[in-house]
Amino acid sequence: MFETIGRRFRAWRLFSVTYRRLVLLDDRLLADIGAERAAIAEFIAGKLEGQQKD
C-alpha cells in the first residue's frame, strides 16, 4: 500500500516540477521540443507514460 502511495507521490512531484519548468519557457523553445503552451499537461503525461513503459 505505501509503495503505491510513494510511487504516486513521486509521479505527481515529477509532473509538477516539469510543468512549472515548461511554463517558464517561451513559445519558440516549446516548439523546439514539440510542445504547445496549451497542451503542456498532455505533453508531459505522454512523455511520462512512454518513460514508464521502457
C-alpha positions as a Markdown table, in Angstrom:
| # | Residue | x | y | z |
|---|---|---|---|---|
| 1 | Met | 0.0 | 0.0 | 0.0 |
| 2 | Phe | 2.7 | 2.5 | 1.0 |
| 3 | Glu | 4.7 | 1.6 | -2.1 |
| 4 | Thr | 1.8 | 2.7 | -4.3 |
| 5 | Ile | 1.3 | 5.9 | -2.4 |
| 6 | Gly | 5.0 | 6.6 | -2.7 |
| 7 | Arg | 5.0 | 5.9 | -6.4 |
| 8 | Arg | 2.0 | 8.2 | -7.0 |
| 9 | Phe | 3.6 | 10.9 | -5.0 |
| 10 | Arg | 6.9 | 10.7 | -7.0 |
| 11 | Ala | 4.9 | 10.8 | -10.2 |
| 12 | Trp | 2.9 | 13.8 | -9.1 |
| 13 | Arg | 6.1 | 15.6 | -8.0 |
| 14 | Leu | 7.8 | 14.9 | -11.3 |
| 15 | Phe | 4.8 | 16.2 | -13.2 |
| 16 | Ser | 4.6 | 19.3 | -11.1 |
| 17 | Val | 8.2 | 20.2 | -11.4 |
| 18 | Thr | 8.3 | 19.5 | -15.1 |
| 19 | Tyr | 5.1 | 21.6 | -15.6 |
| 20 | Arg | 6.5 | 24.6 | -13.8 |
| 21 | Arg | 9.7 | 24.5 | -15.8 |
| 22 | Leu | 7.9 | 24.2 | -19.1 |
| 23 | Val | 5.5 | 27.1 | -18.3 |
| 24 | Leu | 8.6 | 29.3 | -17.9 |
| 25 | Leu | 9.8 | 28.6 | -21.5 |
| 26 | Asp | 8.8 | 30.9 | -24.3 |
| 27 | Asp | 6.8 | 29.6 | -27.3 |
| 28 | Arg | 9.8 | 29.2 | -29.5 |
| 29 | Leu | 11.6 | 26.9 | -27.1 |
| 30 | Leu | 8.4 | 24.9 | -26.5 |
| 31 | Ala | 8.1 | 24.5 | -30.3 |
| 32 | Asp | 11.7 | 23.3 | -30.5 |
| 33 | Ile | 10.8 | 20.4 | -28.2 |
| 34 | Gly | 7.5 | 19.7 | -29.9 |
| 35 | Ala | 5.1 | 21.1 | -27.3 |
| 36 | Glu | 2.5 | 23.8 | -27.4 |
| 37 | Arg | 1.7 | 26.1 | -24.5 |
| 38 | Ala | -2.0 | 25.0 | -24.4 |
| 39 | Ala | -1.1 | 21.3 | -24.3 |
| 40 | Ile | 1.8 | 21.3 | -21.8 |
| 41 | Ala | 0.0 | 18.9 | -19.4 |
| 42 | Glu | -0.8 | 16.4 | -22.1 |
| 43 | Phe | 2.7 | 16.7 | -23.5 |
| 44 | Ile | 4.2 | 15.8 | -20.0 |
| 45 | Ala | 1.7 | 13.0 | -19.5 |
| 46 | Gly | 2.6 | 11.4 | -22.8 |
| 47 | Lys | 6.3 | 11.7 | -22.1 |
| 48 | Leu | 5.9 | 10.2 | -18.6 |
| 49 | Glu | 3.8 | 7.3 | -20.0 |
| 50 | Gly | 6.4 | 6.5 | -22.6 |
| 51 | Gln | 9.1 | 6.6 | -19.9 |
| 52 | Gln | 7.3 | 4.2 | -17.6 |
| 53 | Lys | 6.8 | 1.6 | -20.4 |
| 54 | Asp | 10.6 | 1.3 | -21.0 |
